Amino acid sequence: MDLQEQLKKLFPEHEPSNEPEEIVIENHELFIQKEPMICKYEKRKGKATTIIEGYEGSDEDFKLLAKEIKTKLSVGGTFKEGTIIIQGDYRDKIMTLLQLKGFKTKRVGG
């Protein structure tokens, strides 16, 4: 029994549509600044964290950048008060990602 048959048994009234779903991904240009972004390592509550700060563009752009970094590295993190906080020590990987996007980066700490 394949998945389609199982779904028909669970939802007998459902009519599947033959139209392909359209996924729209927005191509958004980030503000590239002249000053380098600071990528530093800290321990918070005994856990390693990578902190990215120093972005001069809008907060919405910085949030999009945070989301992209988190998905590419498959890690958790957050955006708070103009900084991106990533769980774990990923300074080198984050710096290469930012440099590929055209940002200048500066490594701070250990």
Phi and psi restraints in degrees (range 20) as a CNS / XPLOR table:
assign (resid 1 and name C) (resid 2 and name N)
       (resid 2 and name CA) (resid 2 and name C) 1.0 -88.6 20.0 2
assign (resid 2 and name N) (resid 2 and name CA)
       (resid 2 and name C) (resid 3 and name N) 1.0 177.2 20.0 2
assign (resid 2 and name C) (resid 3 and name N)
       (resid 3 and name CA) (resid 3 and name C) 1.0 -63.9 20.0 2
assign (resid 3 and name N) (resid 3 and name CA)
       (resid 3 and name C) (resid 4 and name N) 1.0 -39.4 20.0 2
assign (resid 3 and name C) (resid 4 and name N)
       (resid 4 and name CA) (resid 4 and name C) 1.0 -61.8 20.0 2
assign (resid 4 and name N) (resid 4 and name CA)
       (resid 4 and name C) (resid 5 and name N) 1.0 -40.7 20.0 2
assign (resid 4 and name C) (resid 5 and name N)
       (resid 5 and name CA) (resid 5 and name C) 1.0 -66.4 20.0 2
assign (resid 5 and name N) (resid 5 and name CA)
       (resid 5 and name C) (resid 6 and name N) 1.0 -39.8 20.0 2
assign (resid 5 and name C) (resid 6 and name N)
       (resid 6 and name CA) (resid 6 and name C) 1.0 -63.7 20.0 2
assign (resid 6 and name N) (resid 6 and name CA)
       (resid 6 and name C) (resid 7 and name N) 1.0 -41.1 20.0 2
assign (resid 6 and name C) (resid 7 and name N)
       (resid 7 and name CA) (resid 7 and name C) 1.0 -65.7 20.0 2
assign (resid 7 and name N) (resid 7 and name CA)
       (resid 7 and name C) (resid 8 and name N) 1.0 -37.0 20.0 2
assign (resid 7 and name C) (resid 8 and name N)
       (resid 8 and name CA) (resid 8 and name C) 1.0 -65.1 20.0 2
assign (resid 8 and name N) (resid 8 and name CA)
       (resid 8 and name C) (resid 9 and name N) 1.0 -34.8 20.0 2
assign (resid 8 and name C) (resid 9 and name N)
       (resid 9 and name CA) (resid 9 and name C) 1.0 -70.7 20.0 2
assign (resid 9 and name N) (resid 9 and name CA)
       (resid 9 and name C) (resid 10 and name N) 1.0 -37.9 20.0 2
assign (resid 9 and name C) (resid 10 and name N)
       (resid 10 and name CA) (resid 10 and name C) 1.0 -73.6 20.0 2
assign (resid 10 and name N) (resid 10 and name CA)
       (resid 10 and name C) (resid 11 and name N) 1.0 -38.8 20.0 2
assign (resid 10 and name C) (resid 11 and name N)
       (resid 11 and name CA) (resid 11 and name C) 1.0 -127.9 20.0 2
assign (resid 11 and name N) (resid 11 and name CA)
       (resid 11 and name C) (resid 12 and name N) 1.0 79.2 20.0 2
assign (resid 11 and name C) (resid 12 and name N)
       (resid 12 and name CA) (resid 12 and name C) 1.0 -68.2 20.0 2
assign (resid 12 and name N) (resid 12 and name CA)
       (resid 12 and name C) (resid 13 and name N) 1.0 -25.7 20.0 2
assign (resid 12 and name C) (resid 13 and name N)
       (resid 13 and name CA) (resid 13 and name C) 1.0 -83.4 20.0 2
assign (resid 13 and name N) (resid 13 and name CA)
       (resid 13 and name C) (resid 14 and name N) 1.0 -12.8 20.0 2
assign (resid 13 and name C) (resid 14 and name N)
       (resid 14 and name CA) (resid 14 and name C) 1.0 -72.5 20.0 2
assign (resid 14 and name N) (resid 14 and name CA)
       (resid 14 and name C) (resid 15 and name N) 1.0 131.1 20.0 2
assign (resid 14 and name C) (resid 15 and name N)
       (resid 15 and name CA) (resid 15 and name C) 1.0 -105.7 20.0 2
assign (resid 15 and name N) (resid 15 and name CA)
       (resid 15 and name C) (resid 16 and name N) 1.0 112.7 20.0 2
assign (resid 15 and name C) (resid 16 and name N)
       (resid 16 and name CA) (resid 16 and name C) 1.0 -70.3 20.0 2
assign (resid 16 and name N) (resid 16 and name CA)
       (resid 16 and name C) (resid 17 and name N) 1.0 141.1 20.0 2
assign (resid 16 and name C) (resid 17 and name N)
       (resid 17 and name CA) (resid 17 and name C) 1.0 -92.4 20.0 2
assign (resid 17 and name N) (resid 17 and name CA)
       (resid 17 and name C) (resid 18 and name N) 1.0 148.1 20.0 2
assign (resid 17 and name C) (resid 18 and name N)
       (resid 18 and name CA) (resid 18 and name C) 1.0 -95.8 20.0 2
assign (resid 18 and name N) (resid 18 and name CA)
       (resid 18 and name C) (resid 19 and name N) 1.0 -0.4 20.0 2
assign (resid 18 and name C) (resid 19 and name N)
       (resid 19 and name CA) (resid 19 and name C) 1.0 -80.1 20.0 2
assign (resid 19 and name N) (resid 19 and name CA)
       (resid 19 and name C) (resid 20 and name N) 1.0 131.8 20.0 2
assign (resid 19 and name C) (resid 20 and name N)
       (resid 20 and name CA) (resid 20 and name C) 1.0 -70.5 20.0 2
assign (resid 20 and name N) (resid 20 and name CA)
       (resid 20 and name C) (resid 21 and name N) 1.0 141.2 20.0 2
assign (resid 20 and name C) (resid 21 and name N)
       (resid 21 and name CA) (resid 21 and name C) 1.0 -74.9 20.0 2
assign (resid 21 and name N) (resid 21 and name CA)
       (resid 21 and name C) (resid 22 and name N) 1.0 136.9 20.0 2
assign (resid 21 and name C) (resid 22 and name N)
       (resid 22 and name CA) (resid 22 and name C) 1.0 -97.7 20.0 2
assign (resid 22 and name N) (resid 22 and name CA)
       (resid 22 and name C) (resid 23 and name N) 1.0 122.6 20.0 2
assign (resid 22 and name C) (resid 23 and name N)
       (resid 23 and name CA) (resid 23 and name C) 1.0 -104.4 20.0 2
assign (resid 23 and name N) (resid 23 and name CA)
       (resid 23 and name C) (resid 24 and name N) 1.0 122.1 20.0 2
assign (resid 23 and name C) (resid 24 and name N)
       (resid 24 and name CA) (resid 24 and name C) 1.0 -106.3 20.0 2
assign (resid 24 and name N) (resid 24 and name CA)
       (resid 24 and name C) (resid 25 and name N) 1.0 119.2 20.0 2
assign (resid 24 and name C) (resid 25 and name N)
       (resid 25 and name CA) (resid 25 and name C) 1.0 -110.5 20.0 2
assign (resid 25 and name N) (resid 25 and name CA)
       (resid 25 and name C) (resid 26 and name N) 1.0 124.9 20.0 2
assign (resid 25 and name C) (resid 26 and name N)
       (resid 26 and name CA) (resid 26 and name C) 1.0 -82.3 20.0 2
assign (resid 26 and name N) (resid 26 and name CA)
       (resid 26 and name C) (resid 27 and name N) 1.0 125.1 20.0 2
assign (resid 26 and name C) (resid 27 and name N)
       (resid 27 and name CA) (resid 27 and name C) 1.0 -84.9 20.0 2
assign (resid 27 and name N) (resid 27 and name CA)
       (resid 27 and name C) (resid 28 and name N) 1.0 107.7 20.0 2
assign (resid 27 and name C) (resid 28 and name N)
       (resid 28 and name CA) (resid 28 and name C) 1.0 -114.2 20.0 2
assign (resid 28 and name N) (resid 28 and name CA)
       (resid 28 and name C) (resid 29 and name N) 1.0 126.8 20.0 2
assign (resid 28 and name C) (resid 29 and name N)
       (resid 29 and name CA) (resid 29 and name C) 1.0 -86.9 20.0 2
assign (resid 29 and name N) (resid 29 and name CA)
       (resid 29 and name C) (resid 30 and name N) 1.0 127.3 20.0 2
assign (resid 29 and name C) (resid 30 and name N)
       (resid 30 and name CA) (resid 30 and name C) 1.0 -87.1 20.0 2
assign (resid 30 and name N) (resid 30 and name CA)
       (resid 30 and name C) (resid 31 and name N) 1.0 150.3 20.0 2
assign (resid 30 and name C) (resid 31 and name N)
       (resid 31 and name CA) (resid 31 and name C) 1.0 -73.4 20.0 2
assign (resid 31 and name N) (resid 31 and name CA)
       (resid 31 and name C) (resid 32 and name N) 1.0 119.1 20.0 2
assign (resid 31 and name C) (resid 32 and name N)
       (resid 32 and name CA) (resid 32 and name C) 1.0 -94.9 20.0 2
assign (resid 32 and name N) (resid 32 and name CA)
       (resid 32 and name C) (resid 33 and name N) 1.0 122.9 20.0 2
assign (resid 32 and name C) (resid 33 and name N)
       (resid 33 and name CA) (resid 33 and name C) 1.0 -101.9 20.0 2
assign (resid 33 and name N) (resid 33 and name CA)
       (resid 33 and name C) (resid 34 and name N) 1.0 166.2 20.0 2
assign (resid 33 and name C) (resid 34 and name N)
       (resid 34 and name CA) (resid 34 and name C) 1.0 -86.9 20.0 2
assign (resid 34 and name N) (resid 34 and name CA)
       (resid 34 and name C) (resid 35 and name N) 1.0 -33.7 20.0 2
assign (resid 34 and name C) (resid 35 and name N)
       (resid 35 and name CA) (resid 35 and name C) 1.0 -77.6 20.0 2
assign (resid 35 and name N) (resid 35 and name CA)
       (resid 35 and name C) (resid 36 and name N) 1.0 144.5 20.0 2
assign (resid 35 and name C) (resid 36 and name N)
       (resid 36 and name CA) (resid 36 and name C) 1.0 -73.7 20.0 2
assign (resid 36 and name N) (resid 36 and name CA)
       (resid 36 and name C) (resid 37 and name N) 1.0 149.5 20.0 2
assign (resid 36 and name C) (resid 37 and name N)
       (resid 37 and name CA) (resid 37 and name C) 1.0 -83.4 20.0 2
assign (resid 37 and name N) (resid 37 and name CA)
       (resid 37 and name C) (resid 38 and name N) 1.0 141.2 20.0 2
assign (resid 37 and name C) (resid 38 and name N)
       (resid 38 and name CA) (resid 38 and name C) 1.0 -94.2 20.0 2
assign (resid 38 and name N) (resid 38 and name CA)
       (resid 38 and name C) (resid 39 and name N) 1.0 128.1 20.0 2
assign (resid 38 and name C) (resid 39 and name N)
       (resid 39 and name CA) (resid 39 and name C) 1.0 -120.1 20.0 2
assign (resid 39 and name N) (resid 39 and name CA)
       (resid 39 and name C) (resid 40 and name N) 1.0 109.1 20.0 2
assign (resid 39 and name C) (resid 40 and name N)
       (resid 40 and name CA) (resid 40 and name C) 1.0 -127.5 20.0 2
assign (resid 40 and name N) (resid 40 and name CA)
       (resid 40 and name C) (resid 41 and name N) 1.0 163.0 20.0 2
assign (resid 40 and name C) (resid 41 and name N)
       (resid 41 and name CA) (resid 41 and name C) 1.0 -113.2 20.0 2
assign (resid 41 and name N) (resid 41 and name CA)
       (resid 41 and name C) (resid 42 and name N) 1.0 132.9 20.0 2
assign (resid 41 and name C) (resid 42 and name N)
       (resid 42 and name CA) (resid 42 and name C) 1.0 -139.6 20.0 2
assign (resid 42 and name N) (resid 42 and name CA)
       (resid 42 and name C) (resid 43 and name N) 1.0 158.2 20.0 2
assign (resid 42 and name C) (resid 43 and name N)
       (resid 43 and name CA) (resid 43 and name C) 1.0 -108.6 20.0 2
assign (resid 43 and name N) (resid 43 and name CA)
       (resid 43 and name C) (resid 44 and name N) 1.0 124.3 20.0 2
assign (resid 43 and name C) (resid 44 and name N)
       (resid 44 and name CA) (resid 44 and name C) 1.0 -122.0 20.0 2
assign (resid 44 and name N) (resid 44 and name CA)
       (resid 44 and name C) (resid 45 and name N) 1.0 121.3 20.0 2
assign (resid 44 and name C) (resid 45 and name N)
       (resid 45 and name CA) (resid 45 and name C) 1.0 54.6 20.0 2
assign (resid 45 and name N) (resid 45 and name CA)
       (resid 45 and name C) (resid 46 and name N) 1.0 37.4 20.0 2
assign (resid 45 and name C) (resid 46 and name N)
       (resid 46 and name CA) (resid 46 and name C) 1.0 81.7 20.0 2
assign (resid 46 and name N) (resid 46 and name CA)
       (resid 46 and name C) (resid 47 and name N) 1.0 -2.5 20.0 2
assign (resid 46 and name C) (resid 47 and name N)
       (resid 47 and name CA) (resid 47 and name C) 1.0 -106.0 20.0 2
assign (resid 47 and name N) (resid 47 and name CA)
       (resid 47 and name C) (resid 48 and name N) 1.0 144.5 20.0 2
assign (resid 47 and name C) (resid 48 and name N)
       (resid 48 and name CA) (resid 48 and name C) 1.0 -76.3 20.0 2
assign (resid 48 and name N) (resid 48 and name CA)
       (resid 48 and name C) (resid 49 and name N) 1.0 134.5 20.0 2
assign (resid 48 and name C) (resid 49 and name N)
       (resid 49 and name CA) (resid 49 and name C) 1.0 -136.5 20.0 2
assign (resid 49 and name N) (resid 49 and name CA)
       (resid 49 and name C) (resid 50 and name N) 1.0 147.5 20.0 2
assign (resid 49 and name C) (resid 50 and name N)
       (resid 50 and name CA) (resid 50 and name C) 1.0 -109.3 20.0 2
assign (resid 50 and name N) (resid 50 and name CA)
       (resid 50 and name C) (resid 51 and name N) 1.0 130.0 20.0 2
assign (resid 50 and name C) (resid 51 and name N)
       (resid 51 and name CA) (resid 51 and name C) 1.0 -118.5 20.0 2
assign (resid 51 and name N) (resid 51 and name CA)
       (resid 51 and name C) (resid 52 and name N) 1.0 129.2 20.0 2
assign (resid 51 and name C) (resid 52 and name N)
       (resid 52 and name CA) (resid 52 and name C) 1.0 -116.0 20.0 2
assign (resid 52 and name N) (resid 52 and name CA)
       (resid 52 and name C) (resid 53 and name N) 1.0 126.9 20.0 2
assign (resid 52 and name C) (resid 53 and name N)
       (resid 53 and name CA) (resid 53 and name C) 1.0 -148.0 20.0 2
assign (resid 53 and name N) (resid 53 and name CA)
       (resid 53 and name C) (resid 54 and name N) 1.0 169.8 20.0 2
assign (resid 53 and name C) (resid 54 and name N)
       (resid 54 and name CA) (resid 54 and name C) 1.0 100.0 20.0 2
assign (resid 54 and name N) (resid 54 and name CA)
       (resid 54 and name C) (resid 55 and name N) 1.0 17.4 20.0 2
assign (resid 54 and name C) (resid 55 and name N)
       (resid 55 and name CA) (resid 55 and name C) 1.0 -82.2 20.0 2
assign (resid 55 and name N) (resid 55 and name CA)
       (resid 55 and name C) (resid 56 and name N) 1.0 132.7 20.0 2
assign (resid 55 and name C) (resid 56 and name N)
       (resid 56 and name CA) (resid 56 and name C) 1.0 -98.5 20.0 2
assign (resid 56 and name N) (resid 56 and name CA)
       (resid 56 and name C) (resid 57 and name N) 1.0 -6.0 20.0 2
assign (resid 56 and name C) (resid 57 and name N)
       (resid 57 and name CA) (resid 57 and name C) 1.0 -81.2 20.0 2
assign (resid 57 and name N) (resid 57 and name CA)
       (resid 57 and name C) (resid 58 and name N) 1.0 -162.8 20.0 2
assign (resid 57 and name C) (resid 58 and name N)
       (resid 58 and name CA) (resid 58 and name C) 1.0 -77.1 20.0 2
assign (resid 58 and name N) (resid 58 and name CA)
       (resid 58 and name C) (resid 59 and name N) 1.0 157.9 20.0 2
assign (resid 58 and name C) (resid 59 and name N)
       (resid 59 and name CA) (resid 59 and name C) 1.0 -64.5 20.0 2
assign (resid 59 and name N) (resid 59 and name CA)
       (resid 59 and name C) (resid 60 and name N) 1.0 -33.4 20.0 2
assign (resid 59 and name C) (resid 60 and name N)
       (resid 60 and name CA) (resid 60 and name C) 1.0 -63.6 20.0 2
assign (resid 60 and name N) (resid 60 and name CA)
       (resid 60 and name C) (resid 61 and name N) 1.0 -40.9 20.0 2
assign (resid 60 and name C) (resid 61 and name N)
       (resid 61 and name CA) (resid 61 and name C) 1.0 -64.0 20.0 2
assign (resid 61 and name N) (resid 61 and name CA)
       (resid 61 and name C) (resid 62 and name N) 1.0 -40.9 20.0 2
assign (resid 61 and name C) (resid 62 and name N)
       (resid 62 and name CA) (resid 62 and name C) 1.0 -66.8 20.0 2
assign (resid 62 and name N) (resid 62 and name CA)
       (resid 62 and name C) (resid 63 and name N) 1.0 -35.6 20.0 2
assign (resid 62 and name C) (resid 63 and name N)
       (resid 63 and name CA) (resid 63 and name C) 1.0 -65.9 20.0 2
assign (resid 63 and name N) (resid 63 and name CA)
       (resid 63 and name C) (resid 64 and name N) 1.0 -41.0 20.0 2
assign (resid 63 and name C) (resid 64 and name N)
       (resid 64 and name CA) (resid 64 and name C) 1.0 -62.9 20.0 2
assign (resid 64 and name N) (resid 64 and name CA)
       (resid 64 and name C) (resid 65 and name N) 1.0 -39.8 20.0 2
assign (resid 64 and name C) (resid 65 and name N)
       (resid 65 and name CA) (resid 65 and name C) 1.0 -65.1 20.0 2
assign (resid 65 and name N) (resid 65 and name CA)
       (resid 65 and name C) (resid 66 and name N) 1.0 -39.9 20.0 2
assign (resid 65 and name C) (resid 66 and name N)
       (resid 66 and name CA) (resid 66 and name C) 1.0 -62.6 20.0 2
assign (resid 66 and name N) (resid 66 and name CA)
       (resid 66 and name C) (resid 67 and name N) 1.0 -44.1 20.0 2
assign (resid 66 and name C) (resid 67 and name N)
       (resid 67 and name CA) (resid 67 and name C) 1.0 -62.8 20.0 2
assign (resid 67 and name N) (resid 67 and name CA)
       (resid 67 and name C) (resid 68 and name N) 1.0 -41.7 20.0 2
assign (resid 67 and name C) (resid 68 and name N)
       (resid 68 and name CA) (resid 68 and name C) 1.0 -65.0 20.0 2
assign (resid 68 and name N) (resid 68 and name CA)
       (resid 68 and name C) (resid 69 and name N) 1.0 -41.6 20.0 2
assign (resid 68 and name C) (resid 69 and name N)
       (resid 69 and name CA) (resid 69 and name C) 1.0 -63.7 20.0 2
assign (resid 69 and name N) (resid 69 and name CA)
       (resid 69 and name C) (resid 70 and name N) 1.0 -44.7 20.0 2
assign (resid 69 and name C) (resid 70 and name N)
       (resid 70 and name CA) (resid 70 and name C) 1.0 -63.7 20.0 2
assign (resid 70 and name N) (resid 70 and name CA)
       (resid 70 and name C) (resid 71 and name N) 1.0 -39.9 20.0 2
assign (resid 70 and name C) (resid 71 and name N)
       (resid 71 and name CA) (resid 71 and name C) 1.0 -73.8 20.0 2
assign (resid 71 and name N) (resid 71 and name CA)
       (resid 71 and name C) (resid 72 and name N) 1.0 -37.8 20.0 2
assign (resid 71 and name C) (resid 72 and name N)
       (resid 72 and name CA) (resid 72 and name C) 1.0 -68.1 20.0 2
assign (resid 72 and name N) (resid 72 and name CA)
       (resid 72 and name C) (resid 73 and name N) 1.0 -35.5 20.0 2
assign (resid 72 and name C) (resid 73 and name N)
       (resid 73 and name CA) (resid 73 and name C) 1.0 -93.2 20.0 2
assign (resid 73 and name N) (resid 73 and name CA)
       (resid 73 and name C) (resid 74 and name N) 1.0 -8.3 20.0 2
assign (resid 73 and name C) (resid 74 and name N)
       (resid 74 and name CA) (resid 74 and name C) 1.0 54.8 20.0 2
assign (resid 74 and name N) (resid 74 and name CA)
       (resid 74 and name C) (resid 75 and name N) 1.0 50.4 20.0 2
assign (resid 74 and name C) (resid 75 and name N)
       (resid 75 and name CA) (resid 75 and name C) 1.0 -128.9 20.0 2
assign (resid 75 and name N) (resid 75 and name CA)
       (resid 75 and name C) (resid 76 and name N) 1.0 166.3 20.0 2
assign (resid 75 and name C) (resid 76 and name N)
       (resid 76 and name CA) (resid 76 and name C) 1.0 -90.0 20.0 2
assign (resid 76 and name N) (resid 76 and name CA)
       (resid 76 and name C) (resid 77 and name N) 1.0 160.1 20.0 2
assign (resid 76 and name C) (resid 77 and name N)
       (resid 77 and name CA) (resid 77 and name C) 1.0 176.6 20.0 2
assign (resid 77 and name N) (resid 77 and name CA)
       (resid 77 and name C) (resid 78 and name N) 1.0 -178.2 20.0 2
assign (resid 77 and name C) (resid 78 and name N)
       (resid 78 and name CA) (resid 78 and name C) 1.0 -151.5 20.0 2
assign (resid 78 and name N) (resid 78 and name CA)
       (resid 78 and name C) (resid 79 and name N) 1.0 167.1 20.0 2
assign (resid 78 and name C) (resid 79 and name N)
       (resid 79 and name CA) (resid 79 and name C) 1.0 -118.2 20.0 2
assign (resid 79 and name N) (resid 79 and name CA)
       (resid 79 and name C) (resid 80 and name N) 1.0 117.1 20.0 2
assign (resid 79 and name C) (resid 80 and name N)
       (resid 80 and name CA) (resid 80 and name C) 1.0 -137.5 20.0 2
assign (resid 80 and name N) (resid 80 and name CA)
       (resid 80 and name C) (resid 81 and name N) 1.0 129.7 20.0 2
assign (resid 80 and name C) (resid 81 and name N)
       (resid 81 and name CA) (resid 81 and name C) 1.0 47.8 20.0 2
assign (resid 81 and name N) (resid 81 and name CA)
       (resid 81 and name C) (resid 82 and name N) 1.0 46.6 20.0 2
assign (resid 81 and name C) (resid 82 and name N)
       (resid 82 and name CA) (resid 82 and name C) 1.0 79.8 20.0 2
assign (resid 82 and name N) (resid 82 and name CA)
       (resid 82 and name C) (resid 83 and name N) 1.0 13.4 20.0 2
assign (resid 82 and name C) (resid 83 and name N)
       (resid 83 and name CA) (resid 83 and name C) 1.0 -130.5 20.0 2
assign (resid 83 and name N) (resid 83 and name CA)
       (resid 83 and name C) (resid 84 and name N) 1.0 150.9 20.0 2
assign (resid 83 and name C) (resid 84 and name N)
       (resid 84 and name CA) (resid 84 and name C) 1.0 -104.8 20.0 2
assign (resid 84 and name N) (resid 84 and name CA)
       (resid 84 and name C) (resid 85 and name N) 1.0 127.3 20.0 2
assign (resid 84 and name C) (resid 85 and name N)
       (resid 85 and name CA) (resid 85 and name C) 1.0 -113.8 20.0 2
assign (resid 85 and name N) (resid 85 and name CA)
       (resid 85 and name C) (resid 86 and name N) 1.0 118.0 20.0 2
assign (resid 85 and name C) (resid 86 and name N)
       (resid 86 and name CA) (resid 86 and name C) 1.0 -111.5 20.0 2
assign (resid 86 and name N) (resid 86 and name CA)
       (resid 86 and name C) (resid 87 and name N) 1.0 136.1 20.0 2
assign (resid 86 and name C) (resid 87 and name N)
       (resid 87 and name CA) (resid 87 and name C) 1.0 -75.5 20.0 2
assign (resid 87 and name N) (resid 87 and name CA)
       (resid 87 and name C) (resid 88 and name N) 1.0 123.3 20.0 2
assign (resid 87 and name C) (resid 88 and name N)
       (resid 88 and name CA) (resid 88 and name C) 1.0 103.1 20.0 2
assign (resid 88 and name N) (resid 88 and name CA)
       (resid 88 and name C) (resid 89 and name N) 1.0 169.5 20.0 2
assign (resid 88 and name C) (resid 89 and name N)
       (resid 89 and name CA) (resid 89 and name C) 1.0 -97.0 20.0 2
assign (resid 89 and name N) (resid 89 and name CA)
       (resid 89 and name C) (resid 90 and name N) 1.0 95.5 20.0 2
assign (resid 89 and name C) (resid 90 and name N)
       (resid 90 and name CA) (resid 90 and name C) 1.0 -122.2 20.0 2
assign (resid 90 and name N) (resid 90 and name CA)
       (resid 90 and name C) (resid 91 and name N) 1.0 32.3 20.0 2
assign (resid 90 and name C) (resid 91 and name N)
       (resid 91 and name CA) (resid 91 and name C) 1.0 -57.7 20.0 2
assign (resid 91 and name N) (resid 91 and name CA)
       (resid 91 and name C) (resid 92 and name N) 1.0 -47.4 20.0 2
assign (resid 91 and name C) (resid 92 and name N)
       (resid 92 and name CA) (resid 92 and name C) 1.0 -64.4 20.0 2
assign (resid 92 and name N) (resid 92 and name CA)
       (resid 92 and name C) (resid 93 and name N) 1.0 -44.2 20.0 2
assign (resid 92 and name C) (resid 93 and name N)
       (resid 93 and name CA) (resid 93 and name C) 1.0 -66.5 20.0 2
assign (resid 93 and name N) (resid 93 and name CA)
       (resid 93 and name C) (resid 94 and name N) 1.0 -41.1 20.0 2
assign (resid 93 and name C) (resid 94 and name N)
       (resid 94 and name CA) (resid 94 and name C) 1.0 -66.5 20.0 2
assign (resid 94 and name N) (resid 94 and name CA)
       (resid 94 and name C) (resid 95 and name N) 1.0 -40.1 20.0 2
assign (resid 94 and name C) (resid 95 and name N)
       (resid 95 and name CA) (resid 95 and name C) 1.0 -64.8 20.0 2
assign (resid 95 and name N) (resid 95 and name CA)
       (resid 95 and name C) (resid 96 and name N) 1.0 -39.0 20.0 2
assign (resid 95 and name C) (resid 96 and name N)
       (resid 96 and name CA) (resid 96 and name C) 1.0 -68.3 20.0 2
assign (resid 96 and name N) (resid 96 and name CA)
       (resid 96 and name C) (resid 97 and name N) 1.0 -38.4 20.0 2
assign (resid 96 and name C) (resid 97 and name N)
       (resid 97 and name CA) (resid 97 and name C) 1.0 -61.2 20.0 2
assign (resid 97 and name N) (resid 97 and name CA)
       (resid 97 and name C) (resid 98 and name N) 1.0 -44.4 20.0 2
assign (resid 97 and name C) (resid 98 and name N)
       (resid 98 and name CA) (resid 98 and name C) 1.0 -67.7 20.0 2
assign (resid 98 and name N) (resid 98 and name CA)
       (resid 98 and name C) (resid 99 and name N) 1.0 -37.9 20.0 2
assign (resid 98 and name C) (resid 99 and name N)
       (resid 99 and name CA) (resid 99 and name C) 1.0 -68.3 20.0 2
assign (resid 99 and name N) (resid 99 and name CA)
       (resid 99 and name C) (resid 100 and name N) 1.0 -34.1 20.0 2
assign (resid 99 and name C) (resid 100 and name N)
       (resid 100 and name CA) (resid 100 and name C) 1.0 -66.5 20.0 2
assign (resid 100 and name N) (resid 100 and name CA)
       (resid 100 and name C) (resid 101 and name N) 1.0 -28.2 20.0 2
assign (resid 100 and name C) (resid 101 and name N)
       (resid 101 and name CA) (resid 101 and name C) 1.0 -82.3 20.0 2
assign (resid 101 and name N) (resid 101 and name CA)
       (resid 101 and name C) (resid 102 and name N) 1.0 -8.0 20.0 2
assign (resid 101 and name C) (resid 102 and name N)
       (resid 102 and name CA) (resid 102 and name C) 1.0 104.4 20.0 2
assign (resid 102 and name N) (resid 102 and name CA)
       (resid 102 and name C) (resid 103 and name N) 1.0 4.8 20.0 2
assign (resid 102 and name C) (resid 103 and name N)
       (resid 103 and name CA) (resid 103 and name C) 1.0 -85.4 20.0 2
assign (resid 103 and name N) (resid 103 and name CA)
       (resid 103 and name C) (resid 104 and name N) 1.0 150.4 20.0 2
assign (resid 103 and name C) (resid 104 and name N)
       (resid 104 and name CA) (resid 104 and name C) 1.0 -91.4 20.0 2
assign (resid 104 and name N) (resid 104 and name CA)
       (resid 104 and name C) (resid 105 and name N) 1.0 139.4 20.0 2
assign (resid 104 and name C) (resid 105 and name N)
       (resid 105 and name CA) (resid 105 and name C) 1.0 -126.4 20.0 2
assign (resid 105 and name N) (resid 105 and name CA)
       (resid 105 and name C) (resid 106 and name N) 1.0 155.7 20.0 2
assign (resid 105 and name C) (resid 106 and name N)
       (resid 106 and name CA) (resid 106 and name C) 1.0 -134.8 20.0 2
assign (resid 106 and name N) (resid 106 and name CA)
       (resid 106 and name C) (resid 107 and name N) 1.0 126.3 20.0 2
assign (resid 106 and name C) (resid 107 and name N)
       (resid 107 and name CA) (resid 107 and name C) 1.0 -88.8 20.0 2
assign (resid 107 and name N) (resid 107 and name CA)
       (resid 107 and name C) (resid 108 and name N) 1.0 128.3 20.0 2
assign (resid 107 and name C) (resid 108 and name N)
       (resid 108 and name CA) (resid 108 and name C) 1.0 -123.4 20.0 2
assign (resid 108 and name N) (resid 108 and name CA)
       (resid 108 and name C) (resid 109 and name N) 1.0 134.7 20.0 2
assign (resid 108 and name C) (resid 109 and name N)
       (resid 109 and name CA) (resid 109 and name C) 1.0 86.3 20.0 2
assign (resid 109 and name N) (resid 109 and name CA)
       (resid 109 and name C) (resid 110 and name N) 1.0 145.5 20.0 2
